[in-house]
Amino acid sequence: MQISEAWLREYVNPPISTQELVAQLTMAGLEIDATTPAAAVFNHVVVGQVLTIEQHPDADRLKVCQVEVGAEQPLQIVCGATNVRPGLKIPAALIGAELPGDFKIKRSKLRGVESMGMLCSAKELGLAQDAQGLLELPETAPVGIDIREYLALNDTLIELDLTPNRADCLSMEGIARELAVLNRMAWTPTQFTAHTATHTEVIAVDVETPAACPRYLGRLIKNVNAKAETPMWMQERLRRSGLRSLGPLIDVTNYVLIELGQPLHAFDADKLHQGISVRKAQPGEQLALLNGQTITLDSDTLVIADQQKPLALAGIMGGNDSAVSDETCTVFLECAFFYPTRNCRESTALWFTHRFIAPL
């Protein structure tokens, strides 16, 4: 697993260097594979805001933008990104900036029009492998602030290779607890405020296999906005944990898993039929998985099902037919405890038969 040192230090912050912290975790039996910067080296990139755009006189795909960067006057920057628009806040590389790949920003002319900088995508800043356009920043981002400071990019990523007996450290909270013990510091688990349901509708749950699933909980959440933008701070924490943003419903479940070590799964409740059942699969039943594969189940496979068909491999992978999407309005959020030995055995067996998931 991969963790952000800055995020870890929000839980517990011993007065030691990164090297000492890594050494402590290593001597505690948490093998450290590598430490790397959270972002590539670049400078002179600030939060900018596009004020106006005009069509380039000699290039259909280029726009001439006036960009506020916190200076006395807006800068004229030529940009070809499809998502550039007035009011958008983006990273703006100023004259003299050095970007990843030894790319230097100079005063230039693009098809005869002067450009005084560059508007940047996440890929151009080394924050992503691919990008479909400019990196869109929240409306609250302060214009003129250094983007490294705004996104707290001066951070170190720590890659751990945990042994099977240290599952207690498969979360930020778990590693923070370990670090607190090593430094004899006070430790307080994350505190939460319970949220009372605002409606009375429920989904019936029937656990047919309590030995394999001693605890299964769920909550029906209505009127969600699946098209909302995941907050930038959460996207960054996910990126530094090795995950890309997939939309708010998936991002939230992934974030809780990384932070607390508790898996969650979101079902589109409108795709469910007459309640949830935790049961053994019937021989020959098929399940279309989130990774695009369709597998045939045997009678020893534990599944989450509705009254018509299996919906997910319990504790392993969700199914495509009940997956959330941008059109989801109602979510059934699953939180369960599946017996670990069974999960390990089933995931290993599925790896050898279907090659879709690595053994635990």
Disulfide bonds with the S-S distance in Angstrom:
none
